[in-house]
Amino acid sequence: MHETQIRSDRPLRKAPEYLIQQPQHSEITSGAFLLLFFAASIVSVIVSTLIR
C-alpha cells in the first residue's frame, strides 16, 4: 500500500515542473512567431523595393 502511495506522489511532483515549463515554451514560441513576422515584413519590403 505504501509503495502505491509513493508511486502516486511521483507524478504529482512531476506535474508542477511541466506546468512551469509550459509558460517558458509559450514565451519562446511567441518570440519565434514575432521574429518570423518581423523577418517576413523585412522581406516583403525588400521585394517591393526590388520590384520597383
KAURBEL-V355911 format. One record per pair of residues at least 24 apart in sequence whose C-alpha atoms are under 7 Angstrom apart, sorted by the first residue. I is the first residue (numbers start at 1). J is the second residue. D is the distance in Angstrom with one decimal. If there is no record, write none. Layout:
i->{I:I}
j->{J:J}
d->{D:D}
//
This chain:
none
//
